[in-house]
Amino acid sequence: MICGWHVQKNLISRFAKLADKDRVLYDKIISLPFITSKTKFNDTINEINESEDIKEEQKGYIESKLANKNEWAKCLLKSTFVGGVSTTSRIEGFHAVQKKYLTSDGSLQKIFYSFRFIENIQITKFQDEFERHSSEFTKHNINALKDINEQFPHYVYKKIYPKFCKALNYKYEMISKKSW
């Protein structure tokens, strides 16, 4: 995998002057690493290639990056298990944990232990967020969330839980006497 953040920073430096000419196209170009739809990704590439504001040198740069797009384009990484990681900082953090446990004389048991350790780190990192939303969950009887907790691994439940609670936390507020 190649860090999407670093790819984006390189795109920003290569296309900085385009921001003054065509801000919409510039924004599309720098968002390339994080586009989640293959159709939108391909449409953006076509728009780049058809644009008269982009120099041939810049088009060549984009083509060189597209040669290994399977390693950095989020829309293509969705078909590969990457554990939700698409930036270097997270990858480096995982590597630091793995380095502690994976050595040349290490066993297969140590490999599985390191993966379990990383999983526990991820769950612990999100613990505060889950606790913030726990009171909202108790206010509502959410059968779908209960089903998820019973049928899926605990990690899946922990990832979905705050999104459910946040979605239920919105309230209607009066804007004026005639509308809500």
VOPAGU-2260 file (C-alpha; in pm, 1 decimal, decimal comma):
REM VOPAGU-2260
SITE   aa  ch    i         X         Y         Z
SITE  MET   A    0       0,0       0,0       0,0
SITE  ILE   A    1     101,4     357,0     -65,2
SITE  CYS   A    2     -11,0     629,3     174,2
SITE  GLY   A    3    -308,8     820,2      32,3
SITE  TRP   A    4    -210,5    1129,1     229,4
SITE  HIS   A    5     135,8    1135,7      69,9
SITE  VAL   A    6      -9,5    1083,4    -278,8
SITE  GLN   A    7    -244,0    1373,4    -212,2
SITE  LYS   A    8      42,5    1597,6     -94,8
SITE  ASN   A    9     233,0    1520,7    -416,3
SITE  LEU   A   10     -75,2    1604,2    -622,9
SITE  ILE   A   11    -113,8    1933,0    -435,2
SITE  SER   A   12     243,7    2034,4    -513,1
SITE  ARG   A   13     219,0    1930,6    -880,9
SITE  PHE   A   14    -115,0    2102,4    -945,2
SITE  ALA   A   15     -93,6    2408,6    -717,2
SITE  LYS   A   16    -109,3    2656,8   -1007,0
SITE  LEU   A   17    -427,4    2493,2   -1137,2
SITE  ALA   A   18    -610,6    2607,1    -822,2
SITE  ASP   A   19    -617,7    2964,4    -958,7
SITE  LYS   A   20    -742,1    2861,6   -1305,3
SITE  ASP   A   21    -996,5    2589,4   -1224,4
SITE  ARG   A   22   -1055,6    2536,1    -852,5
SITE  VAL   A   23   -1321,9    2268,2    -906,3
SITE  LEU   A   24   -1092,2    2050,3   -1116,7
SITE  TYR   A   25    -803,3    2110,4    -875,2
SITE  ASP   A   26   -1019,1    1991,2    -583,9
SITE  LYS   A   27   -1114,1    1679,3    -779,9
SITE  ILE   A   28    -750,7    1601,9    -858,4
SITE  ILE   A   29    -631,1    1632,1    -500,5
SITE  SER   A   30    -920,1    1416,6    -378,7
SITE  LEU   A   31    -826,3    1128,6    -612,7
SITE  PRO   A   32    -667,1     908,8    -341,5
SITE  PHE   A   33    -981,5     920,6    -127,8
SITE  ILE   A   34   -1258,5     877,7    -387,9
SITE  THR   A   35   -1458,1     569,2    -291,6
SITE  SER   A   36   -1653,7     519,3    -615,9
SITE  LYS   A   37   -1477,6     361,1    -915,1
SITE  THR   A   38   -1711,6     544,9   -1151,5
SITE  LYS   A   39   -1635,6     882,4    -993,6
SITE  PHE   A   40   -1263,7     799,7    -992,5
SITE  ASN   A   41   -1266,2     711,0   -1365,1
SITE  ASP   A   42   -1480,6    1015,6   -1450,6
SITE  THR   A   43   -1228,8    1238,9   -1271,9
SITE  ILE   A   44    -939,5    1079,1   -1463,8
SITE  ASN   A   45   -1126,0    1137,2   -1792,6
SITE  GLU   A   46   -1195,7    1497,9   -1696,6
SITE  ILE   A   47    -825,7    1548,9   -1619,2
SITE  ASN   A   48    -719,8    1402,9   -1952,8
SITE  GLU   A   49    -971,3    1615,7   -2145,0
SITE  SER   A   50    -889,0    1941,7   -1968,4
SITE  GLU   A   51    -698,7    2206,5   -2161,6
SITE  ASP   A   52    -585,2    2368,6   -1835,6
SITE  ILE   A   53    -361,6    2073,6   -1751,9
SITE  LYS   A   54     -17,9    2055,6   -1912,4
SITE  GLU   A   55     107,1    1741,9   -2086,4
SITE  GLU   A   56     375,9    1706,1   -1818,8
SITE  GLN   A   57     104,8    1701,3   -1550,3
SITE  LYS   A   58     -98,9    1448,6   -1747,5
SITE  GLY   A   59     212,5    1232,4   -1769,4
SITE  TYR   A   60     254,0    1258,0   -1393,1
SITE  ILE   A   61    -104,9    1145,0   -1338,3
SITE  GLU   A   62     -51,3     852,3   -1577,8
SITE  SER   A   63     262,2     747,2   -1387,2
SITE  LYS   A   64      64,7     752,8   -1061,3
SITE  LEU   A   65    -217,8     553,2   -1219,2
SITE  ALA   A   66      26,0     272,8   -1300,7
SITE  ASN   A   67       5,4     164,9    -935,7
SITE  LYS   A   68    -339,3     300,1    -847,0
SITE  ASN   A   69    -431,3     -35,4    -689,7
SITE  GLU   A   70    -193,6      53,6    -408,2
SITE  TRP   A   71    -333,4     398,0    -318,8
SITE  ALA   A   72    -679,8     462,5    -471,0
SITE  LYS   A   73    -941,4     405,4    -201,5
SITE  CYS   A   74   -1202,5     291,5    -454,2
SITE  LEU   A   75    -969,5       8,6    -559,5
SITE  LEU   A   76    -847,0     -73,6    -210,0
SITE  LYS   A   77   -1203,7    -157,4    -106,2
SITE  SER   A   78   -1165,8    -500,9    -267,6
SITE  THR   A   79    -846,8    -566,8     -67,2
SITE  PHE   A   80    -839,9    -618,1     308,2
SITE  VAL   A   81    -646,1    -324,4     450,2
SITE  GLY   A   82    -813,0    -301,1     790,8
SITE  GLY   A   83    -941,9      49,5     725,2
SITE  VAL   A   84    -588,7     183,8     690,3
SITE  SER   A   85    -498,4     413,1     402,4
SITE  THR   A   86    -246,1     652,9     554,1
SITE  THR   A   87     114,6     613,5     662,8
SITE  SER   A   88      70,0     723,7    1022,9
SITE  ARG   A   89    -163,7     433,3    1094,6
SITE  ILE   A   90      52,6     191,2     899,5
SITE  GLU   A   91     366,5     303,2    1084,1
SITE  GLY   A   92     187,7     262,7    1414,8
SITE  PHE   A   93      93,9     -95,1    1325,3
SITE  HIS   A   94     447,6    -165,9    1205,7
SITE  ALA   A   95     587,2     -46,6    1538,8
SITE  VAL   A   96     363,2    -293,9    1720,4
SITE  GLN   A   97     451,7    -575,9    1481,9
SITE  LYS   A   98     823,2    -504,1    1510,2
SITE  LYS   A   99     806,0    -574,3    1882,6
SITE  TYR   A  100     666,9    -923,2    1827,4
SITE  LEU   A  101     789,5   -1030,4    1485,4
SITE  THR   A  102    1154,1   -1127,2    1479,6
SITE  SER   A  103    1355,8   -1373,5    1273,9
SITE  ASP   A  104    1331,3   -1629,1    1553,1
SITE  GLY   A  105     959,8   -1557,1    1612,4
SITE  SER   A  106     688,4   -1818,1    1601,0
SITE  LEU   A  107     353,4   -1828,4    1425,1
SITE  GLN   A  108     197,1   -1782,1    1766,8
SITE  LYS   A  109     375,3   -1444,9    1800,5
SITE  ILE   A  110     234,4   -1334,8    1464,3
SITE  PHE   A  111    -120,9   -1406,2    1576,4
SITE  TYR   A  112     -50,4   -1242,3    1911,6
SITE  SER   A  113      65,2    -923,6    1736,3
SITE  PHE   A  114    -251,1    -910,2    1524,5
SITE  ARG   A  115    -467,9    -960,3    1834,3
SITE  PHE   A  116    -271,9    -685,3    2008,5
SITE  ILE   A  117    -331,1    -444,9    1717,1
SITE  GLU   A  118    -702,9    -528,4    1718,9
SITE  ASN   A  119    -719,3    -453,3    2092,0
SITE  ILE   A  120    -539,6    -121,1    2038,3
SITE  GLN   A  121    -798,6     -20,7    1777,3
SITE  ILE   A  122   -1090,6    -109,9    2002,2
SITE  THR   A  123    -932,8      74,8    2295,3
SITE  LYS   A  124    -871,6     387,1    2083,5
SITE  PHE   A  125   -1241,3     407,6    2003,6
SITE  GLN   A  126   -1355,0     328,4    2360,6
SITE  ASP   A  127   -1398,3     694,7    2460,8
SITE  GLU   A  128   -1616,1     760,4    2159,5
SITE  PHE   A  129   -1834,8     461,0    2238,7
SITE  GLU   A  130   -1875,2     567,3    2600,8
SITE  ARG   A  131   -1984,5     918,0    2495,9
SITE  HIS   A  132   -2273,1     765,6    2305,1
SITE  SER   A  133   -2371,1     497,2    2556,3
SITE  SER   A  134   -2634,5     711,2    2727,6
SITE  GLU   A  135   -2810,7     773,6    2395,7
SITE  PHE   A  136   -2828,7     400,2    2328,3
SITE  THR   A  137   -3001,5     330,5    2658,0
SITE  LYS   A  138   -3266,6     593,3    2576,2
SITE  HIS   A  139   -3373,2     406,6    2263,0
SITE  ASN   A  140   -3471,4      47,5    2200,2
SITE  ILE   A  141   -3267,9     -27,6    1887,3
SITE  ASN   A  142   -3341,1    -382,9    1775,4
SITE  ALA   A  143   -3113,8    -361,5    1471,7
SITE  LEU   A  144   -2817,6    -269,6    1690,0
SITE  LYS   A  145   -2895,7    -553,8    1927,7
SITE  ASP   A  146   -2905,6    -794,2    1632,1
SITE  ILE   A  147   -2568,2    -669,5    1509,9
SITE  ASN   A  148   -2420,7    -721,6    1856,5
SITE  GLU   A  149   -2550,1   -1079,6    1863,7
SITE  GLN   A  150   -2468,6   -1182,2    1505,3
SITE  PHE   A  151   -2137,8   -1009,7    1427,6
SITE  PRO   A  152   -1795,9    -987,2    1594,2
SITE  HIS   A  153   -1760,9    -739,5    1879,0
SITE  TYR   A  154   -1532,6    -519,1    1666,6
SITE  VAL   A  155   -1808,5    -465,3    1404,9
SITE  TYR   A  156   -2055,7    -375,0    1677,5
SITE  LYS   A  157   -1810,2    -127,9    1832,4
SITE  LYS   A  158   -1751,9      42,1    1495,4
SITE  ILE   A  159   -2125,0      76,1    1413,7
SITE  TYR   A  160   -2250,6     164,6    1761,5
SITE  PRO   A  161   -2150,8     536,4    1770,1
SITE  LYS   A  162   -2289,2     596,5    1420,9
SITE  PHE   A  163   -2629,7     459,8    1527,1
SITE  CYS   A  164   -2630,1     671,1    1839,6
SITE  LYS   A  165   -2522,1     983,7    1657,2
SITE  ALA   A  166   -2791,5     933,7    1393,3
SITE  LEU   A  167   -3056,7     910,4    1665,6
SITE  ASN   A  168   -2929,7    1218,7    1844,1
SITE  TYR   A  169   -3062,2    1471,7    1590,7
SITE  LYS   A  170   -3360,7    1682,0    1693,9
SITE  TYR   A  171   -3601,7    1901,0    1504,2
SITE  GLU   A  172   -3551,4    2264,2    1591,5
SITE  MET   A  173   -3790,2    2541,5    1504,6
SITE  ILE   A  174   -3642,0    2786,6    1253,4
SITE  SER   A  175   -3946,1    3012,9    1251,9
SITE  LYS   A  176   -4305,3    2987,5    1365,9
SITE  LYS   A  177   -4413,5    2862,7    1022,3
SITE  SER   A  178   -4149,4    2598,9     957,0
SITE  TRP   A  179   -3936,7    2342,2    1132,5
